[in-house]
Amino acid sequence: MDFNLNEQEKMLQRMAGEFAIKLVEPRAAEIDSSGQFPFDLAKEIGERGYQGLPYPAEYGGSEAGYTSYTLVLEQICQASMTVGAIMAINTVPEEAIFRFGNEEQKKTFLAPLVQGELLGSIAFTEAETGSDPEAIATIARKSGDGYVISGQKHFVALAPAADLALVFTRREGKGLNAFIIDTSSSGYNVREPCETMGLRGLGTSVVYLDDLYVPQQNLLGEEGQGFGILLEAITLGRLGVAVEGVAVAQAALELSIDYAKQRKALGKPLARLPTIQWHLAEMASRIEAGRWLTYRAAFLRDQGLDIKYESSVAKLFASQMTVEVTRMAMQVHGSYGTMKTMPIERLYRDAKMTEIYVGISEMQRNIIANYLI
């Protein structure tokens, strides 16, 4: 692996950083406090081409690769994890369609997602499922030239804004199916929002699927292939969460350094106290480890390799790392860190979300252990 970024990657990283500082960072606190989905910023991400970084030019992508995607996402998440998560979640249905869709599906669904004309979400989790696909109750029954879907999905991010949803259902026979659903379809109903402690403003909601008719051409892959599609697509979801963890931790470190330089105790800046220095050093070293695990997973994906194991390792480590780093950042800030007016309080809440969503840490350990044995 070449640890040096090429000129295109440096340019994308720099431009994403400028976008994040100028347009995203000033909105971060307001998005968190209001809990309102930032439709304008989601549109801006699409217009800048960030939704199509890894994908072929024939579908409107830039073919910049997964490493470039990681670099851009890191910059945006450093300003607001919620805004960055919009980009990351949209990549999951993109990846599923790119890997399993037929040519017609790629032209109809993937191209507008990649070009930022549409926004996509994923609907898998249910009240009783957690990460267990066998517990899915939502069912797709054959009906004429298509299917009728009935059930409920919980924790559907981007729900108020998504134009398409990658929905997983139980078959009438064994296994799961995956469908690409137009969210304006009759029977697709976004219901109550899920008020989470972090990632506020992501539009996470409960969705009811009330006898929703889906044509045959919207079935992704083959009958019963849904679980395999989920495993492949969610790999990019885990990579995205690893990036989010690294970015939030980096933002917490930078805030802590600035605060420690300005705040005085015992007649000198906090930054001169050994205990504070130890925190800063520990934070920096853990972030570097998480960053290179994450970059390596993206690099391997660019080589066309399966990264189910590597993305789980990166997500597990980065999510635990960011929880610890933001905790240390809170210690550096002391009582001021707990105030809603300080950004570290938001980072502290967002960090915990990385251990929960797109597969809890315990599930990542299962994946890693199964690979090892």
PEPEUR-V556553 format. One record per helix or strand of 2 or more residues. SS is the DSSP state (helix for helix, strand for strand). FROM is the first residue (numbers start at 0). LEN is the number of residues. If there is no record, write none. Layout:
ss=SS from=FROM len=LEN
ss=SS from=FROM len=LEN
//
This chain:
ss=helix from=6 len=28
ss=helix from=38 len=9
ss=helix from=49 len=3
ss=helix from=56 len=3
ss=helix from=65 len=14
ss=helix from=80 len=20
ss=helix from=102 len=12
ss=strand from=119 len=4
ss=helix from=132 len=3
ss=strand from=138 len=5
ss=strand from=145 len=11
ss=strand from=163 len=7
ss=strand from=175 len=7
ss=strand from=187 len=6
ss=strand from=204 len=11
ss=helix from=215 len=3
ss=strand from=218 len=2
ss=helix from=225 len=37
ss=strand from=263 len=2
ss=strand from=267 len=2
ss=helix from=269 len=3
ss=helix from=273 len=29
ss=helix from=307 len=31
ss=helix from=342 len=11
ss=helix from=360 len=12
//
